[in-house]
């Protein structure tokens, strides 16, 4: 499935310690949150409209945000010589409801493996500057699971996320293997936060006025939202992507398969799509 009509948004700082590992704490030093555990903000990675809409905006989104960046099999490295890291995440397909210019409801309908691949560069003016550098700069699995209810007691209670890097035929754990309810904000707390954040986030520091972008784009009713990167292993924290690497993100039902069996599945590239959403991307220049 392609998501060219979907708004593309991400969340920064929804898993303890990730921002520090990614060297991004400094970017958010002036961003104050009501709750210490709260995410730091949201960023756009794709706007599903013509870039001409930006002409009416006081703060104009970068041109690259109008380029569709998602792939289910490839990451194309930037032309510049910069460090790039995979960011293993859960992606949520959501429906959006509006009243006037404000969002009134966010309804997650499906979830799966996602790679919020990012450039690591100090001093970028906005988070989105590091998130979309063109086609094949993000990843989402072809296999998504339907959400029965986005709350305790729902199907997502049983899922974990793990990620790996295959380099020179060796498989390395890239992100920690964690349950989805390890996210700082999840379920209703998360959707309420997303709604309020989009409606109120202003152009400040690394953040952008997303609500203005959304309204200029004609208020899309569907979105793909990545809900924050998990913590890296020591290997993941210190290893940047190279040509011919393979990035693998696995969101799996931990009541049906153990973490050690997930590692075996990755090593053999044999995946059971009934119990796992797998995103496998080859890295190219």
C-alpha positions as CSV (number, residue, x, y, z in Angstrom):
1,X,0.0,0.0,0.0
2,X,1.2,3.5,-0.7
3,X,0.4,6.5,1.6
4,X,0.7,9.4,-0.9
5,X,-2.7,10.8,0.3
6,X,-1.7,10.5,4.0
7,X,-0.3,13.1,6.2
8,X,3.1,12.0,7.5
9,X,3.9,12.9,11.1
10,X,6.4,11.8,13.8
11,X,6.8,12.1,17.5
12,X,10.1,13.1,19.1
13,X,11.0,11.8,22.6
14,X,8.4,9.2,23.4
15,X,10.8,6.6,24.7
16,X,13.1,7.2,27.7
17,X,16.7,8.0,26.8
18,X,16.4,7.8,23.0
19,X,17.0,11.5,22.4
20,X,20.2,11.4,24.5
21,X,21.4,8.4,22.5
22,X,20.6,10.2,19.2
23,X,22.5,13.4,20.4
24,X,19.3,15.5,20.1
25,X,18.7,16.6,23.7
26,X,20.4,19.9,23.0
27,X,17.9,20.6,20.2
28,X,15.1,20.5,22.8
29,X,16.7,22.4,25.6
30,X,14.2,25.2,25.4
31,X,11.1,23.1,24.9
32,X,9.2,22.8,28.2
33,X,6.7,20.0,28.6
34,X,4.1,19.9,31.4
35,X,5.0,16.3,32.2
36,X,8.7,15.3,32.4
37,X,7.9,12.0,30.6
38,X,5.9,13.7,27.8
39,X,7.2,13.6,24.3
40,X,9.0,16.8,23.2
41,X,6.9,17.5,20.2
42,X,5.8,16.5,16.7
43,X,7.3,16.9,13.3
44,X,6.1,16.6,9.7
45,X,7.9,14.2,7.4
46,X,5.4,14.3,4.4
47,X,2.7,16.8,3.3
48,X,0.2,15.3,0.8
49,X,-0.4,18.4,-1.2
50,X,1.2,20.7,-3.8
51,X,4.1,22.8,-2.5
52,X,2.3,25.9,-3.8
53,X,0.1,25.8,-0.7
54,X,3.1,27.0,1.3
55,X,3.0,30.4,-0.3
56,X,0.1,31.5,1.9
57,X,1.9,30.5,5.2
58,X,3.9,32.8,7.4
59,X,6.3,30.0,8.3
60,X,6.9,27.9,5.2
61,X,7.6,24.2,5.3
62,X,10.7,23.0,3.5
63,X,10.2,21.9,-0.2
64,X,11.4,18.4,0.6
65,X,8.3,17.7,2.8
66,X,6.2,17.5,-0.3
67,X,8.3,14.6,-1.7
68,X,7.0,11.1,-0.8
69,X,9.7,9.4,1.2
70,X,8.2,6.0,2.2
71,X,9.5,2.7,0.9
72,X,9.0,-0.9,2.2
73,X,12.3,-2.2,0.8
74,X,14.9,0.5,0.3
75,X,16.7,3.3,2.1
76,X,18.6,5.6,-0.2
77,X,21.4,7.5,1.6
78,X,21.6,11.3,1.2
79,X,23.9,12.7,-1.5
80,X,25.7,14.6,1.2
81,X,28.4,12.8,3.3
82,X,26.4,12.7,6.5
83,X,25.7,10.1,9.2
84,X,22.4,8.3,9.0
85,X,20.8,6.1,11.6
86,X,17.7,3.8,11.4
87,X,15.1,4.6,14.0
88,X,13.0,1.6,14.8
89,X,9.4,2.6,15.6
90,X,5.8,1.6,15.5
91,X,3.8,3.3,12.8
92,X,0.1,4.0,13.3
93,X,-2.4,4.5,10.4
94,X,-4.9,6.9,11.7
95,X,-8.1,8.6,10.8
96,X,-8.4,12.3,11.7
97,X,-11.6,14.2,12.5
98,X,-11.9,18.0,12.5
99,X,-14.1,20.7,13.6
100,X,-13.2,23.9,11.8
101,X,-9.4,24.3,11.8
102,X,-9.0,22.1,14.9
103,X,-8.5,18.3,15.2
104,X,-11.2,16.7,17.4
105,X,-10.3,13.1,17.2
106,X,-7.4,10.8,16.2
107,X,-8.4,7.2,15.6
108,X,-5.6,4.6,15.1
109,X,-6.8,1.8,12.8
110,X,-3.6,-0.2,12.0
111,X,-0.1,-0.6,13.3
112,X,3.2,-2.1,12.1
113,X,7.0,-1.8,11.7
114,X,8.3,1.6,10.8
115,X,11.8,3.1,10.2
116,X,12.0,6.8,11.0
117,X,15.5,7.0,9.4
118,X,17.3,10.2,10.4
119,X,20.3,12.2,9.5
120,X,22.5,12.9,12.5
121,X,23.7,16.5,12.2
122,X,24.1,19.0,15.0
123,X,22.4,22.3,14.7
124,X,19.6,21.5,12.2
125,X,17.0,24.3,12.6
126,X,14.0,21.9,12.5
127,X,13.5,18.2,13.3
128,X,12.0,17.7,9.9
129,X,15.3,18.9,8.3
130,X,16.8,15.5,9.3
131,X,13.8,13.3,8.4
132,X,13.0,13.6,4.7
133,X,15.8,14.0,2.2
134,X,13.9,12.6,-0.8
135,X,12.5,9.3,-2.0
136,X,13.3,6.1,0.1
137,X,14.3,8.1,3.2
138,X,11.7,6.4,5.4
139,X,10.2,2.9,5.8
140,X,7.0,1.2,6.6
141,X,6.1,-2.5,6.4
142,X,3.7,-3.8,3.9
143,X,2.2,-5.9,6.6
144,X,0.1,-4.0,9.2
145,X,-2.1,-5.4,11.9
146,X,-5.7,-4.1,12.5
147,X,-6.3,-2.4,15.8
148,X,-9.3,-3.7,17.7
149,X,-9.1,-1.0,20.3
150,X,-6.3,1.5,21.0
151,X,-6.5,0.9,24.8
152,X,-5.6,-1.5,27.5
153,X,-6.9,-5.0,26.8
154,X,-6.5,-4.5,23.0
155,X,-4.4,-6.5,20.6
156,X,-1.4,-4.2,21.0
157,X,-0.9,-5.3,24.6
158,X,0.7,-8.5,23.2
159,X,3.2,-6.9,20.8
160,X,6.9,-6.1,21.1
161,X,9.3,-4.3,18.7
162,X,12.9,-5.4,17.9
163,X,15.3,-4.2,15.3
164,X,18.5,-5.5,13.6
165,X,21.2,-4.5,11.1
166,X,22.6,-7.1,8.8
167,X,26.1,-6.1,7.6
168,X,28.5,-8.5,5.8
169,X,26.1,-11.4,6.5
170,X,26.3,-10.8,10.3
171,X,23.1,-9.8,12.2
172,X,23.4,-7.3,15.0
173,X,20.7,-6.2,17.4
174,X,20.2,-2.5,16.6
175,X,17.4,-1.4,19.0
176,X,16.4,-2.9,22.3
177,X,13.6,-5.5,22.2
178,X,10.8,-3.9,24.1
179,X,7.0,-4.3,24.6
180,X,4.9,-1.6,22.9
181,X,3.5,-0.4,26.2
182,X,7.1,0.6,27.1
183,X,6.3,3.8,25.2
184,X,6.1,6.8,27.6
185,X,2.8,7.8,26.1
186,X,0.5,5.1,24.6
187,X,-3.1,4.4,24.0
188,X,-5.6,7.2,24.9
189,X,-2.9,9.2,26.6
190,X,-1.0,9.3,23.4
191,X,-3.9,10.1,21.0
192,X,-5.1,12.9,23.3
193,X,-1.5,14.3,23.4
194,X,-1.2,14.1,19.6
195,X,-4.5,15.9,19.1
196,X,-3.6,18.7,21.6
197,X,0.0,18.9,20.3
198,X,-1.0,19.4,16.7
199,X,-3.7,21.9,17.6
200,X,-1.4,24.0,19.8
201,X,2.2,23.5,18.5
202,X,3.8,26.7,17.4
203,X,6.9,27.5,15.4
204,X,9.5,27.4,18.2
205,X,13.0,26.0,18.4
206,X,13.0,22.7,16.5
207,X,9.2,22.6,16.2
208,X,6.9,23.7,13.4
209,X,3.3,25.0,13.2
210,X,1.9,21.7,12.0
211,X,-1.8,22.7,12.3
212,X,-1.1,25.5,9.8
213,X,0.5,23.0,7.4
214,X,-2.5,20.6,7.7
215,X,-5.1,23.3,7.1
216,X,-3.1,24.6,4.1
217,X,-3.1,21.0,2.8
218,X,-6.9,20.8,2.9
219,X,-7.2,18.9,6.2
220,X,-6.2,15.3,5.2
221,X,-8.4,12.8,7.0
222,X,-5.8,10.0,7.0
223,X,-2.3,10.0,8.6
224,X,0.7,7.8,9.1
225,X,2.1,8.7,12.5
226,X,5.4,7.2,13.8
227,X,5.1,7.2,17.6
228,X,8.8,7.5,18.6
229,X,12.0,5.6,18.3
230,X,13.0,2.9,20.9
231,X,16.3,2.9,22.7
232,X,19.4,1.7,20.8
233,X,21.7,-1.1,21.8
234,X,25.3,-0.1,22.2
235,X,25.9,-1.3,18.6
236,X,22.9,0.7,17.2
237,X,23.9,3.9,19.1
238,X,27.4,3.9,17.5
239,X,26.7,2.4,14.1
240,X,25.6,4.5,11.1
241,X,24.1,3.0,7.9
242,X,26.4,2.0,5.0
243,X,25.6,0.9,1.4
244,X,24.6,-2.8,1.3
245,X,23.4,-2.9,4.9
246,X,20.0,-4.3,5.6
247,X,17.8,-2.6,8.2
248,X,15.2,-4.9,9.8
249,X,12.4,-3.8,12.1
250,X,10.1,-6.5,13.5
251,X,6.9,-5.8,15.4
252,X,5.7,-9.2,16.7
253,X,3.1,-10.9,18.9
254,X,5.2,-11.9,22.0
255,X,2.5,-14.4,23.0
256,X,3.1,-16.4,19.8
257,X,6.9,-16.1,19.3
258,X,9.8,-15.6,21.6
259,X,12.5,-12.9,21.2
260,X,15.1,-15.6,20.5
261,X,12.9,-17.1,17.7
262,X,12.6,-13.6,16.2
263,X,16.4,-13.5,16.1
264,X,16.4,-16.9,14.3
265,X,13.7,-15.6,11.9
266,X,15.8,-12.5,11.0
267,X,19.0,-14.6,10.6
268,X,17.2,-16.9,8.1
269,X,15.0,-14.1,6.6
270,X,11.9,-16.3,7.1
271,X,9.0,-14.4,8.6
272,X,5.5,-15.5,9.7
273,X,3.3,-12.6,8.6
274,X,0.4,-13.8,10.8
275,X,2.3,-12.9,13.9
276,X,4.9,-10.3,12.8
277,X,5.1,-7.1,10.8
278,X,8.5,-6.9,9.3
279,X,10.2,-4.0,7.5
280,X,13.4,-5.0,5.7
281,X,15.2,-2.3,3.8
282,X,18.4,-2.6,1.8
283,X,20.6,0.5,2.0
284,X,21.8,2.0,-1.2
285,X,23.6,5.2,-2.3
